[in-house]
Amino acid sequence: MSEKPLKKEVDDQNYTDEDLVKLYVQTQRNSYFEKIYERYATRVYQKCLFFVKDSAKAEDLTHDIFFKLILRLSTFKENSKFSTWLYSITYNHCMDQLRSYKRSGEISYDETFEIPDDTDLNNLFDHDDVETKRLQLAMDQLTVDEKGLLLMKYADEMSIRDIAEILKVTESSVKMRLLRTKEKFRNKYMETAFFLGIFLIKVIELLNQFFGK
């Protein structure tokens, strides 16, 4: 026996995401999809912007993602949260587009990421002596996939299971990739700190020579 359509008003803020999906699939009323759009458009745009660092491209990607979403809503299964499923579409679409931009020479991978102010990456290290600029320089030396992995784990605080679903790999594979990426990131951070230290020493020496000290 098929389920009866859920009886709620469109403007009811108590809808769950899953309610809205069911209602849209059952009725095809745009008002239900508009509610989903209202909830997630800004977040999807911010994620796209995080990837491409270009507002126009981020807007285009956001529109593409929601177009894909409206075509795929009927395939949504409640094996995971709707937000995780939507992020999977967002992440994969952005990754595909970044690779396309890279092949065409339209954008450089190294220009696509910045560490947001509210991202806590301190727990990648055994101490708290971290600096944003050094973190940024270290992050610039990671691949897009490595950056995306750190984004999912530490910025979006996604579980290993959710990441595995998005990447379509096993949880063990995610753990291994995360371990290797963290180690690479830590090493790049330490290298950056070392070279910045040498640079600072050289600057001080030149200043001392200039001022005759």
N, C-alpha and C positions, 0 to 999 in steps of 0.2 A: 504494500500500500504506500502510495507516495505521500510525502509530508505536505500538510497544508501550509499555505503561505503564512508567514509570521504576521500577526496583527499588531502593527505599531504605526504611529504617525511618523512621517518623514522627518519632522523637526525634532524628534525625540533624541536627546543627547545620550540616552542610556543604551543605545545600540552598541553591540560589540561589532568589531570589524567583520566577524564571521556572519553575524546577523545581516549586515549590509550586503555581503556577497550573496547570501542565500536569497535575499529579497530581490536583488537585481537579476540574478539568474532566473528566478521564478517569474518575475513580472516584466523584466526588460525596461523598467521605468528609469529614466535618466536621473531622477532625483536621488536614487540610492547610490548610483555611481558618483554623483556630484558630492555626496557626503564623504565617500572614500577619498575623492580628490581633495576636498577641503582639509581632511585630516593629514594627508601625506604629501601633498604637492610641495610644500616648503621643504620638508625633510628630504624628499627625493632630489629636489633642486640643489640643496646644500651638499648632498653626497656627490651629485654630478659635478658641481663646482669644485669640490674637493679634489676630484679626479682631473678635471681639465683646466682649472684656473682661468676660465674664460666665461663671462656671464652669458654671452650669446650662444656659445656652444652648449653651456649647461642648460639653457632654456630649451634648445632644440632637443637635447638628450632627454630632458624631462617630458617633453611632449611625445617623443617616440616611445618612452617607457610606458606612459599611460595609455597610449594607443595599443601597445602590446598587451597591457594589462586588461583592457576592456575585451580583447579578443580571447584572453586566457582565463577569465574569471570562472567560466564553467568547468575548468579543469582543476580548480583549487580543491585540495583535499586537506582536511583538518589534521594532518599528521604533524604539522608545525604551526606556529603562530602565523597569522596573515602577514604581519610586519616582516617576519623572517622570509616568507615566500616572496613578498614584494622586493625586499632587499636583494634576494637572489636574482630576480629579473634585472634590477638596477645595476648590481655589480657586474653581471655577465654582459649586459649591454654596454656599459661603460668600458669594460675591458676590451670588448670587440672593437669598439670605436677607437680606443686609444691605439690599438694595434694597427687599425686602418690609417689613422692619422700618422703614425710612425712610418708606415710603408710609403705613404704619399709625401712624407717630409713636411707635413702641415704642422706638426707639433713634436716637440722633443719630450721623451719620457722624463728627462731631468727637470722639466719645467712644470710638471703636473701636480706636484704635491707640496704642501706646506703643513707644518705641525700646528693644529689649531691651539689656541690659548688654553682651552679647557681639557686637552688631552693629557692624561697622566701616564707617562712612560717611565716614571722613576722605578717602577717595580721590575723593569728589565735589568736592573743593576743591583749590586749588593750594597750600594751606598746611595746617599741622596745628593751627592755632589754632581749635579747635572746642570747644564746650561742650554737654553733654548737654541742658541746659534749653533752650538756644537751638535746638538741633536739634529738640527735641520741639515747641516752639512753631511752628517752621517746618513740621514734619511735619503738625501739626494743620490747616494751611491748604491741604493738598493734598486732592484728591478720593480716594475709596476706590480707584478704578482706578489712580491715580497711586501711591498708597501700596502697593497690591498689586504694582505693577511694580517698585518699589524693593525690596520684600520679596523677590520672586523673584530679582532680580539680586544683591543685596548680602547679604541674610540667608541665603538658600538657595543662593547662588552658582550659580544655574542659567545655562546657556549661552543665547545669543541664539536658537539653534535650538530649544532646549527651550521657551523662553518663547513663541516663535512657534507651536509646536505646541499649547500650552495655550490661547493666545488665538485660535488659528485665523486668523492673519494671516501676512504674509510677514516674513522676517527684516529686510528693509529697513524695514518698518513698525515693527517692534519697536525698531530702532536709532533711528528718528526719534522715536518716543514717548519712549524712554529719554532721548534728548538733550534734548527739550523739558521733560521732567519734572525732569531734573537741573538744567536752567537755572532753572526755576521754583522748585525747592527751594533752589537757591543764592541766588536773589534774595530769597526769603522769609526765608532765614537772615540775609542781610545787613540786610534791613529790620528784622528782630527785634533784631539787634545794635544798630542805630542807635537804635531807640525805647527799648530797654533802657538805652542810654547816656544818652539824654535824661532818662529817668525817674530814673536814679541821680543825675544832676546836680541835678534838682529836689529830690530827697530830701536831698541834701547842703546845698542852699540853705536848705531849711526847718529843718534841724537847726541850721545856723549862726544863723538868725534866732532860733530857740527858745533857744539857749544864749548869744545876744548876741554872737556872734563876727563 
